[in-house]
Amino acid sequence: MLDSPVVIATWKFGTGACQAAWESFEKDGSVLDAVEAGANQVEENEEVNSVGYGGLPNREGVVELDAAIMNGVDHSAGAVCAITSIRKPISVARMVMEKTSHVMLAGGNARRFALQNGFQNSDLTTPASREKFNQWKLEQTAPDVAHFDDREKAWNEDGGSLDQVSHDTVGVCGVDINGNLAAACTTSGLAWKTPGRVGDSPIIGSGLYVDNNVGAAAATGNGDEMMKVCLSYRVIFLMDQGASPQEACEEAIKYLLRKRPDHQQHGAACIAISKTGEIGNAATQEGFSHPNRLWEFALVRSGHVILHEGVYVPAQV
């Protein structure tokens, strides 16, 4: 038995996720409740423009959300992808897991399922996200990875803060005092993406994976690349083979770079937590090591939320 639950979450905004997860534990919530609460906190934070409400839209100005959740206790999972007009998609994903025999619902049918189960139709855009979309549309910039491209550099040179341009997906992994694990992953995906594009976040084994006998993992970065190596599953596979969470995260990123050698320029990262509460993290070196956009993750243990700069994996030779 652990002395305390442990939760790890991606990026600086993961501090809010960890705090919300801890508060859920204090209310006698399960580890599944905790990771859902953590994900919800970021989904509802309109200052985070890569997740949930306020997320940057696709090239037609529509916000499409992807989310998945996995429960280690019974190895169940639920997901939604390309869902529109619904806040807290991670909670819809949990409802898919608990109320249906399926894992994933997509697009308009995911939205219909949410509305039928008590969720409300909602405008997911904010004044800030609409302004960014209108600026992009005027510039007629080709779709790209909004979280890693030259537009952020331009905004920074013009006096804007890169902190205002949120990094990416939030992944939340947790373990309770009994060693039970869960994970959640939620995002608005690439800004200005082709309508209907779905990344790694709602894909079990890519955006997240849980094995209650081993650990939980989640990924963040360019999902179109990370899907090609099932990044989160690979982390857990390596842990099951005896690697520590840290060793597994670093080796998983190295594997990605071996298979996709040009990926350094896109950016990828992963986090993991073991059944015993040990944690790991790793990221590609390029894209995340600039002083204004560090690879960071948040951790809460015994009620103390701490933000850490993570480990970078250099390009493979």
Stockholm file with secondary structure:
# STOCKHOLM 1.0

chainA/1-317         MLDSPVVIATWKFGTGACQAAWESFEKDGSVLDAVEAGANQVEENEEVNSVGYGGLPNREGVVELDAAIMNGVDHSAGAVCAITSIRKPISVARMVMEKTSHVMLAGGNARRFALQNGFQNSDLTTPASREKFNQWKLEQTAPDVAHFDDREKAWNEDGGSLDQVSHDTVGVCGVDINGNLAAACTTSGLAWKTPGRVGDSPIIGSGLYVDNNVGAAAATGNGDEMMKVCLSYRVIFLMDQGASPQEACEEAIKYLLRKRPDHQQHGAACIAISKTGEIGNAATQEGFSHPNRLWEFALVRSGHVILHEGVYVPAQV
#=GR chainA/1-317 SS CCSSCEEEEESTTHHHHHHHHHHHHHTTCCHHHHHHHHHHHHHTCTTCTTSSTTCCCCTTSCCCEEEEEEETTTTEEEEEEEECSBSCHHHHHHHHHHHSSCSEEEHHHHHHHHHHTTCCBCCCCCHHHHHHHHHHHHHTCCCCCTTTSHHHHHHHHTTCCGGGSCCSCEEEEEECTTCCEEEEEEECCSTTCCTTCCCSTTSBTTTEEEETTTEEEEEEECHHHHGGGTHHHHHHHHHHTTCCHHHHHHHHHHHHHHHSTTGGGTCEEEEEEETTSCEEEEEESTTTCSTTSCCEEEEEETTEEEEEECCEECCCC
#=GC SS_cons         CCSSCEEEEESTTHHHHHHHHHHHHHTTCCHHHHHHHHHHHHHTCTTCTTSSTTCCCCTTSCCCEEEEEEETTTTEEEEEEEECSBSCHHHHHHHHHHHSSCSEEEHHHHHHHHHHTTCCBCCCCCHHHHHHHHHHHHHTCCCCCTTTSHHHHHHHHTTCCGGGSCCSCEEEEEECTTCCEEEEEEECCSTTCCTTCCCSTTSBTTTEEEETTTEEEEEEECHHHHGGGTHHHHHHHHHHTTCCHHHHHHHHHHHHHHHSTTGGGTCEEEEEEETTSCEEEEEESTTTCSTTSCCEEEEEETTEEEEEECCEECCCC
//
